[in-house]
Amino acid sequence: QRQMCIRDRGMNMVTIASEKILDKLAEETTGRHIALSGNVCVDKKPAAINMIEGRGKSIVADILIPEEIVNKKLKTTAEAIEEVNVAKNLIGSAAAGSMAYNAHYANMVAAIFLATGQDAAHAVEGSLGITTAENRNGDLYFSVNLPDVPVATVGGGTSLETAHEGLDILGVAGSNKAREFGEIVAATVLAGELFLSLIHISEP
């Protein structure tokens, strides 16, 4: 079975408990304990199963930007952003055989993870996801889908002083804050993806 990542409840504690259960089963049955994980959880590696089933926190962030704001503030059009997203993030990623249909989730995810004491290797999983851009009669609908974001707000590296301070600044230090923290990660990725889409638009 897939090992679900419940880092805000103590992933290491779950791992230790699972090992004890397996040892007990090995004592009382003819079964043999080979390895704690069968690697189907695909921890810290890109994998289609994590895109499909999700792991850690599965988050969607989206925004609808009025045409006037797109024109005046972003200095482009919804049509142009939709075009670059389809050509780069969707078709380009598919042509490369990528599992990540986005510009660069990894940039934003890695920066937040390093600042808040997360396991930096999980940025690999956090890089998975799909960016969507739609021209809705001049308005821009923009979204990011992150199915695999393992985040923690207690334990592990989050107990380090600077990491805890980073979480505290975000207002998500302590128990039962992982969901809110995941939302902050997704909002940051959304902003970064929109910016990266803008810099890839060719001048007319």
C-alpha positions as a Markdown table, in Angstrom:
| # | Residue | x | y | z |
|---|---|---|---|---|
| 1 | Gln | 0.0 | 0.0 | 0.0 |
| 2 | Arg | 1.0 | 3.6 | -0.5 |
| 3 | Gln | 2.6 | 5.2 | 2.5 |
| 4 | Met | 0.8 | 8.5 | 2.9 |
| 5 | Cys | 2.9 | 11.4 | 4.1 |
| 6 | Ile | 1.5 | 12.9 | 7.3 |
| 7 | Arg | 4.4 | 15.1 | 8.2 |
| 8 | Asp | 2.4 | 17.5 | 10.5 |
| 9 | Arg | 1.6 | 14.4 | 12.6 |
| 10 | Gly | 5.1 | 13.1 | 12.6 |
| 11 | Met | 6.2 | 11.1 | 9.6 |
| 12 | Asn | 9.2 | 9.6 | 11.4 |
| 13 | Met | 7.0 | 8.4 | 14.3 |
| 14 | Val | 4.6 | 6.7 | 11.8 |
| 15 | Thr | 7.6 | 5.0 | 10.2 |
| 16 | Ile | 9.0 | 3.7 | 13.5 |
| 17 | Ala | 5.5 | 2.4 | 14.5 |
| 18 | Ser | 5.1 | 0.7 | 11.1 |
| 19 | Glu | 8.5 | -1.0 | 11.6 |
| 20 | Lys | 7.5 | -2.3 | 15.0 |
| 21 | Ile | 4.3 | -3.8 | 13.5 |
| 22 | Leu | 6.2 | -5.5 | 10.7 |
| 23 | Asp | 8.6 | -7.0 | 13.2 |
| 24 | Lys | 5.7 | -8.4 | 15.3 |
| 25 | Leu | 4.1 | -9.9 | 12.2 |
| 26 | Ala | 7.4 | -11.5 | 11.3 |
| 27 | Glu | 7.6 | -13.1 | 14.7 |
| 28 | Glu | 4.1 | -14.5 | 14.6 |
| 29 | Thr | 3.8 | -15.5 | 11.0 |
| 30 | Thr | 5.9 | -17.1 | 8.2 |
| 31 | Gly | 6.2 | -13.7 | 6.6 |
| 32 | Arg | 9.6 | -12.0 | 6.2 |
| 33 | His | 10.3 | -8.3 | 6.7 |
| 34 | Ile | 12.4 | -7.3 | 3.7 |
| 35 | Ala | 12.1 | -3.5 | 3.7 |
| 36 | Leu | 10.0 | -0.9 | 5.5 |
| 37 | Ser | 9.0 | 0.8 | 2.3 |
| 38 | Gly | 8.3 | -0.8 | -1.1 |
| 39 | Asn | 9.1 | 2.6 | -2.7 |
| 40 | Val | 5.6 | 2.9 | -4.2 |
| 41 | Cys | 5.2 | 6.0 | -2.0 |
| 42 | Val | 7.9 | 7.4 | -4.3 |
| 43 | Asp | 9.3 | 9.6 | -1.6 |
| 44 | Lys | 11.5 | 12.5 | -2.9 |
| 45 | Lys | 11.3 | 11.4 | -6.5 |
| 46 | Pro | 9.1 | 12.5 | -9.4 |
| 47 | Ala | 6.4 | 9.9 | -10.3 |
| 48 | Ala | 3.2 | 9.6 | -12.2 |
| 49 | Ile | 1.4 | 8.0 | -9.2 |
| 50 | Asn | 2.1 | 11.1 | -7.1 |
| 51 | Met | 0.6 | 13.3 | -9.9 |
| 52 | Ile | -2.5 | 11.1 | -10.0 |
| 53 | Glu | -3.2 | 10.2 | -6.4 |
| 54 | Gly | -1.5 | 13.1 | -4.7 |
| 55 | Arg | 0.8 | 13.0 | -1.6 |
| 56 | Gly | 1.3 | 15.2 | 1.3 |
| 57 | Lys | -1.0 | 18.2 | 0.6 |
| 58 | Ser | -2.8 | 18.4 | -2.7 |
| 59 | Ile | -3.5 | 22.0 | -3.4 |
| 60 | Val | -5.1 | 24.2 | -6.1 |
| 61 | Ala | -4.8 | 27.9 | -6.2 |
| 62 | Asp | -6.5 | 30.1 | -8.9 |
| 63 | Ile | -7.3 | 33.7 | -9.7 |
| 64 | Leu | -9.5 | 35.6 | -12.2 |
| 65 | Ile | -7.9 | 38.8 | -13.2 |
| 66 | Pro | -10.1 | 41.5 | -15.0 |
| 67 | Glu | -9.1 | 42.5 | -18.5 |
| 68 | Glu | -8.3 | 46.1 | -17.4 |
| 69 | Ile | -5.7 | 44.8 | -14.8 |
| 70 | Val | -4.2 | 42.4 | -17.3 |
| 71 | Asn | -3.8 | 45.2 | -19.8 |
| 72 | Lys | -2.6 | 48.0 | -17.5 |
| 73 | Lys | -0.7 | 46.2 | -14.8 |
| 74 | Leu | 0.6 | 43.1 | -16.5 |
| 75 | Lys | 0.9 | 45.0 | -19.8 |
| 76 | Thr | -0.3 | 42.1 | -22.0 |
| 77 | Thr | -3.5 | 40.2 | -22.8 |
| 78 | Ala | -5.2 | 37.1 | -21.5 |
| 79 | Glu | -4.9 | 35.7 | -25.0 |
| 80 | Ala | -1.1 | 36.1 | -25.0 |
| 81 | Ile | -0.7 | 34.5 | -21.6 |
| 82 | Glu | -3.0 | 31.6 | -22.6 |
| 83 | Glu | -1.0 | 31.1 | -25.8 |
| 84 | Val | 2.4 | 31.0 | -24.0 |
| 85 | Asn | 1.1 | 28.6 | -21.4 |
| 86 | Val | -0.2 | 26.1 | -24.0 |
| 87 | Ala | 2.9 | 26.3 | -26.1 |
| 88 | Lys | 5.5 | 26.2 | -23.2 |
| 89 | Asn | 4.0 | 24.6 | -20.2 |
| 90 | Leu | 1.6 | 22.1 | -21.9 |
| 91 | Ile | 3.0 | 21.2 | -25.4 |
| 92 | Gly | 6.6 | 21.8 | -24.5 |
| 93 | Ser | 6.4 | 19.7 | -21.4 |
| 94 | Ala | 4.6 | 16.9 | -23.2 |
| 95 | Ala | 7.2 | 16.9 | -26.0 |
| 96 | Ala | 9.9 | 16.6 | -23.4 |
| 97 | Gly | 8.2 | 13.7 | -21.6 |
| 98 | Ser | 8.0 | 15.8 | -18.4 |
| 99 | Met | 5.7 | 14.9 | -15.5 |
| 100 | Ala | 5.5 | 18.6 | -14.6 |
| 101 | Tyr | 3.4 | 20.8 | -16.8 |
| 102 | Asn | 4.5 | 24.1 | -15.4 |
| 103 | Ala | 7.2 | 26.8 | -15.9 |
| 104 | His | 9.1 | 26.3 | -12.6 |
| 105 | Tyr | 7.2 | 25.3 | -9.4 |
| 106 | Ala | 10.5 | 24.1 | -8.0 |
| 107 | Asn | 11.9 | 27.6 | -7.7 |
| 108 | Met | 9.2 | 28.8 | -5.4 |
| 109 | Val | 8.8 | 25.5 | -3.5 |
| 110 | Ala | 12.5 | 25.2 | -2.8 |
| 111 | Ala | 12.9 | 28.8 | -1.6 |
| 112 | Ile | 10.0 | 28.4 | 0.9 |
| 113 | Phe | 11.2 | 24.9 | 2.0 |
| 114 | Leu | 14.7 | 26.2 | 2.7 |
| 115 | Ala | 13.4 | 29.1 | 4.7 |
| 116 | Thr | 11.0 | 27.1 | 6.9 |
| 117 | Gly | 13.0 | 23.9 | 7.7 |
| 118 | Gln | 11.2 | 21.6 | 5.3 |
| 119 | Asp | 13.0 | 18.6 | 3.8 |
| 120 | Ala | 14.7 | 20.2 | 0.8 |
| 121 | Ala | 14.6 | 16.9 | -1.1 |
| 122 | His | 10.8 | 17.2 | -1.2 |
| 123 | Ala | 11.1 | 20.1 | -3.6 |
| 124 | Val | 11.4 | 17.3 | -6.3 |
| 125 | Glu | 7.8 | 16.3 | -5.5 |
| 126 | Gly | 6.6 | 19.9 | -5.1 |
| 127 | Ser | 7.8 | 20.6 | -8.6 |
| 128 | Leu | 5.0 | 18.3 | -10.0 |
| 129 | Gly | 1.9 | 20.0 | -11.2 |
| 130 | Ile | -0.1 | 21.7 | -14.0 |
| 131 | Thr | -0.5 | 25.4 | -14.7 |
| 132 | Thr | -3.6 | 26.5 | -16.5 |
| 133 | Ala | -4.3 | 29.8 | -18.3 |
| 134 | Glu | -7.6 | 30.7 | -20.0 |
| 135 | Asn | -8.8 | 33.8 | -21.8 |
| 136 | Arg | -12.3 | 34.4 | -20.6 |
| 137 | Asn | -13.6 | 37.2 | -22.8 |
| 138 | Gly | -10.5 | 39.3 | -22.1 |
| 139 | Asp | -10.3 | 38.4 | -18.4 |
| 140 | Leu | -7.5 | 36.0 | -17.4 |
| 141 | Tyr | -8.2 | 32.8 | -15.4 |
| 142 | Phe | -4.9 | 31.4 | -14.1 |
| 143 | Ser | -4.4 | 28.4 | -11.8 |
| 144 | Val | -1.8 | 26.1 | -10.4 |
| 145 | Asn | -2.5 | 22.5 | -9.3 |
| 146 | Leu | 0.1 | 21.0 | -6.9 |
| 147 | Pro | -0.9 | 17.4 | -6.1 |
| 148 | Asp | 2.3 | 16.5 | -4.1 |
| 149 | Val | 3.4 | 19.0 | -1.5 |
| 150 | Pro | 4.8 | 17.4 | 1.7 |
| 151 | Val | 4.9 | 20.2 | 4.3 |
| 152 | Ala | 5.4 | 20.3 | 8.1 |
| 153 | Thr | 4.8 | 22.9 | 10.8 |
| 154 | Val | 6.2 | 20.9 | 13.7 |
| 155 | Gly | 9.1 | 18.5 | 14.2 |
| 156 | Gly | 12.2 | 17.8 | 12.1 |
| 157 | Gly | 13.9 | 20.9 | 10.7 |
| 158 | Thr | 11.0 | 23.2 | 11.7 |
| 159 | Ser | 12.4 | 23.1 | 15.2 |
| 160 | Leu | 15.5 | 24.9 | 14.2 |
| 161 | Glu | 15.4 | 28.5 | 15.4 |
| 162 | Thr | 15.6 | 30.3 | 12.0 |
| 163 | Ala | 13.1 | 27.8 | 10.4 |
| 164 | His | 10.7 | 28.3 | 13.3 |
| 165 | Glu | 11.0 | 32.0 | 12.9 |
| 166 | Gly | 10.2 | 31.7 | 9.2 |
| 167 | Leu | 7.0 | 29.7 | 10.0 |
| 168 | Asp | 6.1 | 32.2 | 12.7 |
| 169 | Ile | 6.4 | 35.1 | 10.3 |
| 170 | Leu | 4.0 | 33.3 | 8.0 |
| 171 | Gly | 1.7 | 32.6 | 11.0 |
| 172 | Val | 1.8 | 28.9 | 10.6 |
| 173 | Ala | 4.2 | 27.7 | 13.3 |
| 174 | Gly | 2.9 | 24.8 | 15.5 |
| 175 | Ser | 0.3 | 22.0 | 15.3 |
| 176 | Asn | -2.6 | 21.9 | 12.9 |
| 177 | Lys | -1.1 | 24.6 | 10.6 |
| 178 | Ala | 0.1 | 22.4 | 7.7 |
| 179 | Arg | -3.0 | 23.0 | 5.6 |
| 180 | Glu | -2.7 | 26.7 | 5.9 |
| 181 | Phe | 1.0 | 26.5 | 5.2 |
| 182 | Gly | 0.3 | 24.5 | 2.0 |
| 183 | Glu | -2.1 | 27.3 | 0.9 |
| 184 | Ile | 0.7 | 29.8 | 1.3 |
| 185 | Val | 3.0 | 27.6 | -0.8 |
| 186 | Ala | 0.4 | 27.4 | -3.5 |
| 187 | Ala | -0.3 | 31.1 | -3.6 |
| 188 | Thr | 3.4 | 31.8 | -3.9 |
| 189 | Val | 3.7 | 29.3 | -6.8 |
| 190 | Leu | 0.7 | 31.0 | -8.5 |
| 191 | Ala | 2.4 | 34.4 | -8.3 |
| 192 | Gly | 5.7 | 33.0 | -9.6 |
| 193 | Glu | 4.1 | 31.1 | -12.4 |
| 194 | Leu | 2.2 | 34.1 | -13.6 |
| 195 | Phe | 5.5 | 36.2 | -13.6 |
| 196 | Leu | 7.4 | 33.5 | -15.5 |
| 197 | Ser | 4.6 | 33.4 | -18.1 |
| 198 | Leu | 4.9 | 37.1 | -18.6 |
| 199 | Ile | 8.6 | 37.1 | -19.2 |
| 200 | His | 8.2 | 34.5 | -21.9 |
| 201 | Ile | 5.7 | 36.5 | -23.9 |
| 202 | Ser | 7.3 | 37.8 | -27.1 |
| 203 | Glu | 7.1 | 41.5 | -27.9 |
| 204 | Pro | 4.7 | 42.3 | -30.7 |
